[in-house]
Amino acid sequence: MKNSTFFYWLISALIFVSTAESQAQYHVGIRAGVNFANFKPGEIFDYDTRVGTNVAVLFNKNLNARLSIQFEPGFSQRGAQYETSGEGPLNGLILKSEETGKFLLNLIELPVLLQWKSSIGKFTGIVSLGPELRYRVGNVRFKYTSKITYDGVVSKDESGVVNMNDGFGQRAFDYGVAGGLGIAYPVKSLKIFAEARYHLGLRRLIGDLKMYNRGPSAHLGVLVPMGK
């Protein structure tokens, strides 16, 4: 049912574009920013946020004075990280363990967003909402460190990077919904804008585990008019 709803949104957006007036103005542009990605909810670990970059090319078409639709093919770094530690007695001595891990995902993404705009003096407020497709490029990489200390003596201290061919790497295709709030300011014919979004992944990362690729992002960008 979720899949049907998602693709209905995408098809509706494409139909909306095709039926818009041919005189509507187009804009092209670029945006770049940061992701604060995570795996939610954390059913294996209580994951922390992984900070990564995002960049996209923008194709925006006005539908009327307040609405437009925007396609954003781009690249994004996502994932999550964690830290665990513990200590306890073993044969009358103290055993300590520390471990960190970071999951690194590189994704090609395509948000298709309906945008509502409202003038605020010289500024323009922006509300964005729509579906988002993602395709992972390459394997998931896992960076880790592991240290064990027994009676004050380090018995294990290692780190490395593992290319994961299973587990988190099983599903290359992901989808979800993105929504955000932003503000734009005109500079001659250009539109400079800033926006904050939340990305709600809807496909499970692993089998039956209810764990998804989610988190906020922020970016800056510019749009250039291309004609009427």
Rosetta blueprint (number, residue, H / E / L):
1 M L
2 K H
3 N H
4 S H
5 T H
6 F H
7 F H
8 Y H
9 W H
10 L H
11 I H
12 S H
13 A H
14 L H
15 I H
16 F H
17 V H
18 S H
19 T L
20 A L
21 E L
22 S L
23 Q L
24 A L
25 Q L
26 Y E
27 H E
28 V E
29 G E
30 I E
31 R E
32 A E
33 G E
34 V E
35 N E
36 F E
37 A E
38 N E
39 F E
40 K E
41 P L
42 G L
43 E L
44 I L
45 F L
46 D L
47 Y L
48 D E
49 T L
50 R E
51 V E
52 G E
53 T E
54 N E
55 V E
56 A E
57 V E
58 L E
59 F E
60 N E
61 K E
62 N E
63 L L
64 N L
65 A L
66 R L
67 L E
68 S E
69 I E
70 Q E
71 F E
72 E L
73 P L
74 G E
75 F E
76 S E
77 Q E
78 R E
79 G E
80 A E
81 Q E
82 Y E
83 E E
84 T E
85 S E
86 G E
87 E E
88 G E
89 P E
90 L E
91 N L
92 G L
93 L E
94 I E
95 L E
96 K E
97 S E
98 E E
99 E E
100 T E
101 G E
102 K E
103 F E
104 L E
105 L E
106 N E
107 L E
108 I E
109 E E
110 L E
111 P E
112 V E
113 L E
114 L E
115 Q E
116 W E
117 K E
118 S E
119 S E
120 I E
121 G L
122 K L
123 F E
124 T E
125 G E
126 I E
127 V E
128 S E
129 L E
130 G E
131 P E
132 E E
133 L E
134 R E
135 Y E
136 R E
137 V L
138 G L
139 N L
140 V E
141 R E
142 F E
143 K E
144 Y E
145 T E
146 S E
147 K E
148 I E
149 T E
150 Y E
151 D L
152 G L
153 V E
154 V E
155 S E
156 K E
157 D E
158 E E
159 S E
160 G E
161 V E
162 V E
163 N E
164 M E
165 N L
166 D L
167 G H
168 F H
169 G H
170 Q L
171 R L
172 A L
173 F E
174 D E
175 Y E
176 G E
177 V E
178 A E
179 G E
180 G E
181 L E
182 G E
183 I E
184 A E
185 Y E
186 P E
187 V E
188 K L
189 S L
190 L E
191 K E
192 I E
193 F E
194 A E
195 E E
196 A E
197 R E
198 Y E
199 H E
200 L E
201 G E
202 L L
203 R L
204 R L
205 L L
206 I L
207 G L
208 D L
209 L L
210 K L
211 M L
212 Y E
213 N E
214 R E
215 G E
216 P E
217 S E
218 A E
219 H E
220 L E
221 G E
222 V E
223 L E
224 V E
225 P E
226 M E
227 G E
228 K L
